[in-house]
Amino acid sequence: MAMNPMMLMKLKERLGIFQNQHPKFQMFLQAVGNQAIETGTIIEVKVTRPDGKEMVTNIRLTEEDVETARMLSDIQQ
């Protein structure tokens, strides 16, 4: 599946806006990437809607997950 270059440019712009609006989130992800990404780590995500409804899930990282995270990190550098 080919990526549309215009869509990639729009995505890059949107990510810049997101980073400006939520600077602590990027710092958090960097800290996690530097300190917590290893096989067996559990990542939990919780979403709380404005009406108070919560949704939670988690995953335990496998060796393959860690390798994927390293590959993504290398792309950004």
Secondary structure, DSSP 8 states (H G I E B T S, - for coil): ----HHHHHHHHHHHHHHHHH-HHHHHHHHHHHHHT-STT-EEEEEEE-TTS-EEEEEEE--HHHHHHHHHHHHHH-
